[in-house]
Amino acid sequence: MEKVTVTIICTNEEKKIRGALESAKWADEIIIVDGESTDKKLAI
């Protein structure tokens, strides 16, 4: 069976990243590409 990967590209989206991750829970893999954020997104 094939796997599905979701890629989220973002910068300083601390307030929105949790919702994005929740909406992609169905995927086999989630990759976040960070554009040099200065917020606390990576801790989430």
N, C-alpha and C positions, 0 to 999 in steps of 0.2 A: 504494500500500500504506500502511496506517495504521502509525503509530509508537506504541511503548509507552513510557511514562514511569513510573519508579518514584520515589516520594517517601519519603524517610526523615526522620522527625521525631525529634529526639533532643536530650538535654542531658547533657553529661559522660559520653559513652560511648566514651572513648578505647580501652578494652580490647575493645570489641565492634564498632566501626565497620568495621574491615577485613573481618571475616567477613560483615557485612551488605552491604558493597560487592561482595565476591566473589560472594555469592549472587545479586546482581542484575546481573551482567555481561551477561546475555542481553538486557537492556533497551536500547532505543535511546538513552535519556537517563536519568540519575540526578540527582535534585534532593535536596539535603540542606537541611533547615530546622533551623537551630540555635537552641536556646532559651537563649541567653546562657551558653554553656559556659565553664568556666574551666580545662578540661584542654587537652591538645595535639591534640585530635581534628581540628581544621581543618588541621593540618600533615600529617596522614596522607592 
